[in-house]
Amino acid sequence: MMSISDEQNPRNLKSYLFFSQKRELWQQTESDSSMLGDATSVSPATKEPCSTYPEVPGITYKNFKLSSTGLTPEQRTAALSQLQNYQSGQKTHFLGYQVNQSFNYSEDLKQYLNYHINNVGDPFQSGNFTVNSKFMERAVLDYYASLWNARWPHDPNDPESYWGYVLTMGCSEGNLYGLWNGRDYLAGKFLLNDPMVEEEARKASLSGEPRSVPRRLIYQQTPILEENPNAHIPIAFYSEDTHYSIIKAMRVMAIQNFYEIGTEKYPDENPLAPGQPWPKEVPSQGGHDGPGSIDIELLCKLVEFFAAKGYPILVCFNYGTTFKGAYDDVEAAGKALLPILGKYGLDKRKVYYDPEDPTKYDIRSGYWFHVDGALGAAYMPFIEMAYNMGKISQRGPNFDFRLPFVHSIAMSGHKWIGAPLPCGIYMTKTKYQLRPPDDPEYIGSQDTTFAGSRNGFSAMVLWDYLAKNSYEAQVNKVLYTENIANYAYSQLKVLEEELGEDLWIARTPLSLTIRFKHASDDIVFKYSLSGETLYVNGQKREYSHIFIMAHVTTALIDELIQDLSQPGAFLRQEEEQPELETDIYVTHKPKKLIHVPHTGRGFK
Ligand SMILES: *Cc1c(COP(=O)(O)O)cnc(C)c1O
């Protein structure tokens, strides 16, 4: 038997675990009467999981396998100790994703692992599920409303005030919610009080049983306009650097993007290159080799084409892209788009909700701008403060509710702030709020959020962070990470010089990430590096990147540089590659196929 510390060392892994011992493990399992599957009412394993699942350096899967009798205290202790060694080892070197690993919530919150705290329903209504932390959630939401220049506190009677909630997933849920909200707003959906409920209750009560009048909202679609059949078909625009969660949300929400509608209805009218196939997404400035922010001029051309045909416009901006850390200039884009939208009556339009009565309408914008600020929305406000204090020479573009054309913002809580579990924030204005078609009385608060049950722990974690970190502390943190990012960049450049080899090092300004030539598997595992394939001048390039979050130190960067300076540290890549026949963002008219590109998304 190897000791745990030997198993911990990934370099010993192959020598101790695989192939030679597989057979033995399987035999042990077969004779182990406590295995799941020995009772008649449950299914047995069809093969040995230890040899089926991926190998994890430092982890002996056998130790973690569950059985019908549970594990003995000794087995549990052995497994938990391996877990601890594994997690602490991996956390110490964590560099590949935009997730902060340095925080201390156990000090204030550890006892709540033994509570079920559930913020089910609307955060601004207490509800009957009283083991909740909504009072902390509201404080956290107010904090971000203020930071993002929204009108606060939330007031259901003030349409200009903000509304939002703490997400149970990360920013993916915020994106999903924002696009859902945007789609229904633009599609002319309505929620009305159902006029039938009174009459139904009256009739039912004739049987002698008293009937209550339930609150019931009905979800309605505005009638199709004869003069413009496209008026309620939202059409989505987002750049080629957009996170895969947006593309997934488009599919879940069945929202069509300009590529799909363009290819289907206007195949020869691509305004960027007449006669050529439509691009799948809005090009980013400078393409794959550029900084990664959306090309505003091209966005305007694409939007104008569809606005002229009466389609409402849904734009999803990035504020801190996943791979390059790029910031779309939301302010400049909005200012360029508004005159175009105005020209086609999409700045403000009447949305009728009663076909019989032309006096019943709502005034809505014919566009929705969502900001995916997974990392940047939490980080950049403090860069702006540092800039205003003269402590840093540049700041990012405006992206928040100062811009009257921004409809919704989503952010991940576990990225810049850091949290033991994925979480985040969605925020919009009360006037844009999507309300669900029903209003279940039994939870006592409106079901306005995406999930039903929402974990109340996330709100407590975010609250604890904000209670412990003043603006000043957060400004110091952004200055710290900016310095470390500069340090990492310059050390990589020194290494490049020493090795005499182009390492493709690049950093988008103010981003917390630096990308370079893909490292070898050992280094990728040690530092949890994520990878991406980009095409540069027709050449396929595999990149790795590091993210400089608050836990990263110069010592960790030095260790990485040391590892990268060893022979074989970089993945071998073909220097000479055949020219691609087509640009990878242009394909030959796939029929009705929904395209989900995963390159450039930090998916790996
Ligand atoms: C991380 C990220 C997301 C998704 O956030 P999760 O918290 O992983 O759900 C969305 N957009 C961008 C730009 C991201 O970087």
The ligand as an SDF file (V2000), in Angstrom:
LIG
                    3D

 15 15  0  0  0  0  0  0  0  0999 V2000
  -17.4240   32.9210  -16.1960 C   0  0  0  0  0  0  0  0  0  0  0  0
  -18.1990   33.6490  -17.1850 C   0  0  0  0  0  0  0  0  0  0  0  0
  -19.5690   33.4220  -17.3550 C   0  0  0  0  0  0  0  0  0  0  0  0
  -20.3170   32.3450  -16.6540 C   0  0  0  0  0  0  0  0  0  0  0  0
  -20.2720   32.4830  -15.3270 O   0  0  0  0  0  0  0  0  0  0  0  0
  -20.4560   31.2680  -14.3280 P   0  0  0  0  0  0  0  0  0  0  0  0
  -20.2900   31.9900  -13.0700 O   0  0  0  0  0  0  0  0  0  0  0  0
  -19.3900   30.2810  -14.6500 O   0  0  0  0  0  0  0  0  0  0  0  0
  -21.8240   30.7480  -14.5600 O   0  0  0  0  0  0  0  0  0  0  0  0
  -20.2550   34.1900  -18.2420 C   0  0  0  0  0  0  0  0  0  0  0  0
  -19.6430   35.1430  -18.9550 N   0  0  0  0  0  0  0  0  0  0  0  0
  -18.3350   35.3850  -18.8360 C   0  0  0  0  0  0  0  0  0  0  0  0
  -17.7260   36.4780  -19.6580 C   0  0  0  0  0  0  0  0  0  0  0  0
  -17.5620   34.6360  -17.9510 C   0  0  0  0  0  0  0  0  0  0  0  0
  -16.2530   34.8690  -17.8570 O   0  0  0  0  0  0  0  0  0  0  0  0
  1  2  1  0
  2  3  1  0
  2 14  2  0
  3  4  1  0
  3 10  2  0
  4  5  1  0
  5  6  1  0
  6  7  2  0
  6  8  1  0
  6  9  1  0
 10 11  1  0
 11 12  2  0
 12 13  1  0
 12 14  1  0
 14 15  1  0
M  END
$$$$
